[in-house]
């Protein structure tokens, strides 16, 4: 009899754990699509500021910084992966896409960023590989 009570309690506990996990998963799935349906915002002609990026590479995430400044009404930028010096890059803005083009040891690379408020999402291509990235904008207050 004690054995059947223990089995019943164990089964009830297992059902509770599974149900709680399923509810959490459903809530997380519900929250995910709502965030991704927020439309990206158009970039300013010169989106001066500092953008902290987290590039998802096959060997692990790589932090990097993109700095955009106003150079006589035109954007000028530098890109600095963590542990490397900052290099000048070209940027182009077309609606909701900010495209960064530069050159590294394996050849040219491209980063395309979209913003939703201060949050950034994007993709990269370099040396025959590609992936995603995320980040945050910290716009300059200097004018």
C-alpha positions in Angstrom: 0.0 0.0 0.0 2.8 2.4 0.9 4.4 1.6 -2.5 1.2 2.5 -4.4 0.9 5.8 -2.5 4.6 6.6 -3.4 3.9 5.8 -7.0 0.8 8.0 -7.1 2.7 10.9 -5.4 5.6 10.5 -7.8 3.3 10.4 -10.8 1.5 13.6 -9.5 4.8 15.3 -9.0 6.0 14.4 -12.5 2.7 15.6 -14.1 3.1 18.9 -12.2 6.7 19.3 -13.3 5.8 18.5 -17.0 2.8 20.8 -16.9 4.8 23.7 -15.4 7.5 23.3 -18.0 4.9 23.2 -20.8 3.3 26.4 -19.6 6.7 28.1 -19.4 7.5 26.9 -22.9 4.1 28.1 -24.3 4.6 31.5 -22.6 8.1 31.8 -24.1 6.8 30.8 -27.6 4.0 33.4 -27.3 6.4 36.1 -26.3 8.9 35.3 -29.1 6.8 36.0 -32.2 5.3 39.2 -30.7 8.8 40.7 -30.3 9.9 39.6 -33.9 6.8 41.2 -35.4 7.8 44.7 -34.3 8.8 46.4 -37.6 12.3 47.7 -37.9 12.8 51.4 -37.9 14.4 53.5 -40.6 17.9 54.8 -39.9 18.8 58.5 -39.8 20.9 59.7 -42.7 23.8 59.9 -40.3 23.1 57.6 -37.4 25.9 58.9 -35.2 26.5 56.7 -32.2 28.2 53.7 -30.7 26.7 50.3 -31.4 27.7 47.4 -29.2 27.4 44.1 -31.2 27.5 40.4 -30.3 28.4 38.5 -33.5 27.4 34.8 -33.4 30.4 32.9 -34.9 30.6 29.1 -35.2 33.4 29.1 -32.5 31.3 31.3 -30.1 30.1 34.9 -29.7 32.4 37.8 -30.6 31.8 41.2 -29.1 32.4 44.1 -31.4 31.9 47.9 -31.5 30.7 50.0 -34.5 31.2 53.7 -34.1 29.4 56.0 -36.6 30.1 59.8 -36.7 29.1 62.7 -38.8 31.8 63.8 -41.2 30.5 67.0 -42.8 27.0 65.5 -43.2 28.2 62.1 -44.4 28.5 59.0 -42.2 32.0 57.8 -41.3 32.5 54.7 -39.3 35.0 52.3 -37.6 34.5 48.7 -36.7 36.4 47.0 -33.9 36.0 43.3 -33.0 37.1 42.6 -29.4 40.9 42.2 -29.2 41.5 43.9 -32.6 42.2 47.5 -33.5 39.4 49.7 -34.9 39.4 49.8 -38.7 37.6 52.3 -41.0 34.6 50.8 -42.7 32.0 52.0 -45.3 28.4 52.2 -44.4 25.3 52.6 -46.5 21.8 53.2 -45.3 18.8 52.1 -47.2 15.5 52.4 -45.3 15.7 49.9 -42.4 19.1 48.4 -43.3 22.4 49.8 -42.3 25.1 48.0 -44.2 28.7 47.9 -43.1 31.5 46.8 -45.5 35.1 46.3 -44.6 38.1 44.1 -45.2 39.8 41.6 -42.8 42.5 38.9 -43.3 40.1 36.4 -45.0 38.8 39.2 -47.4 35.8 41.4 -47.5 33.0 41.2 -44.9 29.5 42.6 -44.7 27.2 43.3 -41.8 23.6 44.3 -42.2 21.9 45.8 -39.1 18.2 46.6 -38.4 17.1 48.5 -35.3 14.0 48.4 -33.2 14.5 51.2 -30.7 17.9 50.7 -29.1 17.9 46.9 -29.9 19.7 45.7 -33.0 19.5 42.5 -35.0 21.3 41.6 -38.2 23.4 39.2 -40.2 27.0 38.9 -41.4 29.0 37.3 -44.2 32.7 36.8 -44.2 35.1 34.4 -45.8 32.4 32.1 -47.2 30.6 32.0 -43.8 27.5 33.8 -42.5 25.5 34.1 -39.4 23.5 36.4 -37.1 24.2 39.1 -34.6 22.5 41.2 -32.0 23.3 44.4 -30.3 22.3 47.6 -28.6 22.6 51.2 -29.7 23.9 54.0 -27.5 23.5 57.1 -29.6 25.8 60.0 -29.1 24.4 63.0 -27.3 27.0 65.3 -28.8 25.7 67.4 -31.6 
